[in-house]
Amino acid sequence: MPQAARVIHPSPDVKRGVEYWEGVAPTVDGVLGGFGHVSRIDALGSRTFLLKVLPRLSYCAPASINTSPFAWKQDKVAARGGKGKARTRALDCGAGVGRVTENSLLPIVDEVHMVEPVPKFLAEAKKNSPKWLPLATPPSQSPFQARKAAHFHCSTLQDIDPARPYSSAQKGKGKEFDPTVSVDDQNEGGPATGSADSAAEATSSTGDDHEAGSKHEPLKYDVVWNQWCLQHLSDKDLVAFLKRSRQALKDGQGEEGIIVVKENVCQEAADGNETVWYDDEDHSITRSTKAYERVFAEAGLKVIKCEVQQGLPQELFTVKM
């Protein structure tokens, strides 16, 4: 039986794409293309979706427990290694000025590694990060009494190794930033700062170092979060990146990690087959749902949940998670 010929789609131009974003203002409104007002509803949808898929990250005691919520939380703190330990981690891909890290990820996980190819966006995120609520909150007032941290890595997704972000990120002036670590209880009300070892080089470890702000490698993640960035990767590069991300997920019993993709999707072709739409402005592509599903399958991934982000302007593409 003859097989249908595979449609060859246009590919994004990552170099010209980065050049486009280098000309955009380093603000939430800038990175959202003038739609900065959607950030709040977007973040709410993201947090809700993440906790549906990984309820173990929630700091609210489940109704099924046989003890008090206070005792449940104390047990969780003890299981995590005690007060101040960072146990949950996310990778924020195409992080921009830190909007997703600040509003969607750090409220839920302890540590976020941001990957962004435009240095001025990372510099803006680093500058503002001490004022982000999760990093301005001391461990005694943080869920599970964790000390939180944000890390900053300048790189394209084509080049980054999620397991070794410090080793694989770009080096040089204006491209390297120390992590921002949340205030401690003795410094409550003061600015968040880098950790004591923030100036140290990345070091190899078993991945069991729970000090906030540590640069140890290799890393394992609870969540690899991709939002409004995968349109700059060709199918080949995207499959390779997803495979690297999969290898960097936690895989312990009861602690399995996930990859989240939150992207615009265009309609399928008139004949029902997958398609893509090329953007002449930023030299990216918007894939249809079937195009993403094919890429996921090629990367060895399985879709376990899918939702549409509600509350966005009608003139935008549908956004799926």
N, C-alpha and C positions, 0 to 999 in steps of 0.2 A: 504494500500500500504506500503510495507516494506521500512524503511528509511535506507539510506547508513550509515554505521558505521563511526563515526568521527575518523579521523587519529590522533593518539597520537604522537606529535612531541617531540623531545628532548628539554630539558629546559636548559637555561644558568645557570652557577654556579657563582653567583654574588661575593661570597667571593674569589674564585680563580681568578675571573676577576679583582677585585680590586688589588689583590696581583700582578697580571701581570702588571697592569698599574703603580704600585708603583715602578717597575723596569725600567720604561721608562723615558728617559730624559725629563725634564720639558721645552720643546721647542716646537715651532709650528711643526717643522719637526718630532719631537718625537711623539706628539699626533696624527699626521696624518700618522704615520707609514712609514715615509720616503718620503711622497708625499707633503711636505711643499710647493712645487712650485705651487700647485693647489689652494692655499688659496685665491689668488686675484680673480680668475675667479669664485670660489665658493661664495665668499662674494658678488660679483656683481650680481650673479644669485639670491642669497638670498634677497638682498635689492630690486631688481626688482620685484620678486615674492611677497614680503610682501606689497609693495606699490600697486600692482595690486589688491590684496585682500582687503587691508585697505587703500584706497586712502586718507582717512581723516588724515592720519599721514604725508602726504606730506607737505613740506613747500613751494611748488611751487603753485602759485595761479592758479586755474582752468580756462580754457578759457571761461567758462560760466558766470563768475562774471560780475556784472554790475557796477563795480567800478575799481579803479586802483589797481595794485598789491600791491603798498605801503599801500593804505588804507585797503585792504583786510588783509594784515599782521598785521597792527595795531589793527584791530578789533579782530583778532585771539589772539593777546597778551592780550588784555583787557578781552576777554572771558575766558582766562586761568587764570585770577587772577592777571595779571600784570607781570612786569619784574622779572625774577629770579625764577618763580614758576615752579615746576616739575609736569606735569599733565599726561604724558603718561608713561607707565611702561611695562617692559617685564621680563619674567623669562627665563633664559638661562640654559637649563637642560644638565647636563654632560658638564659643561663649560670649563673643562680643564684649559689651561693657559690664557683663556680670548680672544681667537682668534675671536670667533663669536660675543662676546660682543663688542669688540673694533671695528671690521670692518663691522659688519652687523646690529647690534642692536642700539648701542649708536649714530651712525650717524642719526638715525631716531627717536628713543624715548628718553625721558628725563632721565629715571632711569631704570637700569637693575639689577636684582637680580640673581647672579650666583650660581648654585648648582653643587657641584663637590665632589666626595667622597675621592679623593686623596689629602691630605693636602699640599704636596709640589707643586702640580699644582696651588692650590689657592694661596699659598705663592708667587709663581712666578707672578701670575696675579696681586696680590696686590702690589708687588714691582714695576712692570712695569706700573701699571695703571695711575700714575700721568703724564706719557709721552704720553698716548693715546690722539690723537688729540681732540676728543670731550670733554675730561676732562681738557685739557690744553687750552681750548678756553673759555674766559669770556662770561657772558651772553650777553653783548652788541654785540658780534660777533656771537652768537649762534642763530640758527633758533628759532623764536618766543621768543628770549631773555631769554631762559630757562637756569637755572643752573642745570647741569647734575650730576649724581651720579652712582657709581657702588658699589654694596653690595656683600659680599662674604659669602657663607654658605657651610659648610662641611657636606655633607650628601649623602647617596644614594637616588635615586628616590623612592625606596621602602619605605623609612622612612620619607621623607620630606612631610610636609603639605604646599602646595604652598601659602595658605592664611596666614600662620603663619611660615615663614621660620626661623625667629630668635628663636622662641620657640621650633621648632621641629628639628633644626640642632644639630649636635654633639657639645658638650662642651669640653673644656680642652685646655691645652697648645698646641700651634701650629695648633689649629683648629678654632680659633676665630679671626676675623679680623674686624677692624673698616671700615666703608664705605669710599671710596675715592670720594670726591666732587670736582667739577670743580672749577678752580680759580675764584675769584671775580674780578671785574673791577679794584679795587684798587691794586690787587696783580698780574696784568697782567704780564706774563713772568716768574712768580714764579711757584713753584710746586703746583699741586692740593693737597688738604689735606682733612682730615676728617672734617665733619661739627661740629659746636659748640656743638651739642648734641650727637656726635657720640659715646661718652663713656657711654651714658645712656642705661639703660636696655630697652628691647622692651616693649612698652606700648600699651594698648588697646585704640582704637579710632574708629571713624565712617568710617575710610578709606578716610577722606576728608582732610588730612594733606598734604599740597603741598610743604613743605620745603624739598629741596634736602638733602639726607643723613639721614632723619628721620627714626627711627626704629619702628614707629608705626605699629600696627597690629589691625585687619586683613587687608590684601591687596587685591586689585582687579587689574587684568592685562588686558592690551590691547592685548598682545601677550604672549603665552606660547610656546617657541621655543625649539623643541627637534631635535637634530642633532647628528647622529653617537653615540647614547647612548642607544636607546631603545632595542638594541640587547642584552643588559645585563638584561632585565626583562623577566620573564616568562609571559605567557598569562594572568594568574591570577593577577600577580602584575601589569602588564601593564594596564589592564582594571581598576583596583583600582586606579592607579595613574592618568589615564585619567579622571576618574570620579571626583577625587579631584581637578584636574586642571580645569575641566569644572565649578565646583562650585566657583572657584576663578577668573573667567573671568568677566570683566565688562559687565553689561547687561542693561545699560540705553539706552533709545531711541537715536539712532544715534551714540552710543559709544559702540556697542557690541564688545566683544573681540573674539579672535580666537586662536585655537591651531594649530601650524604648526609642521608637522613631515617631516623631511628631512633625509632619511635613504637609505642605500643600499637595493636593492631588488634582489632576485634571481628569476630564471625562475620558472614557475609553473611545477608541475609534468607532466610526459609524457601523463597522461590521462586527463590533464587539471585541476586537483584539486590543492589546495594549498599545499605548501611544505615549509620546512625550511632547512637550511644548517648549520651544527654545525662546529664551528671553534675550533680546538683542541689547538690552541696557546693561545687565550685569553678567551676561554671557553664561548663564546657568540654564538648567533644564528643569521642568516640572514633570514628574512622572505620573502616569495613571496608577490606580490601585493594582491592576494586574502586572504592571511593570515592576512595581515594588515587590509584589509577591513572588515573581520569578527570581528577582535578585536575592531575596531572603532564602529561597529554596537552594539557589546555587551556593550560598554561603553556609548551608547546612542548618539553617534556622527554621523554627516552627512558630507561626503566629498563634499566641494563646489568648489574646484579647484585642479587640479593635473597637474604638469609639470615635465619633465625630465631635470635635470641639464646638460647643454651642456658644452663641452670643457674639459671634464675630460679624463684621459688616458683610452684607450680601454681595458686594462687588468683589470680594476676595474669593480666591479658590477655596474649595472645601479643605478643611484641615483635619487630618485623621491622626489618631494615636494608635 
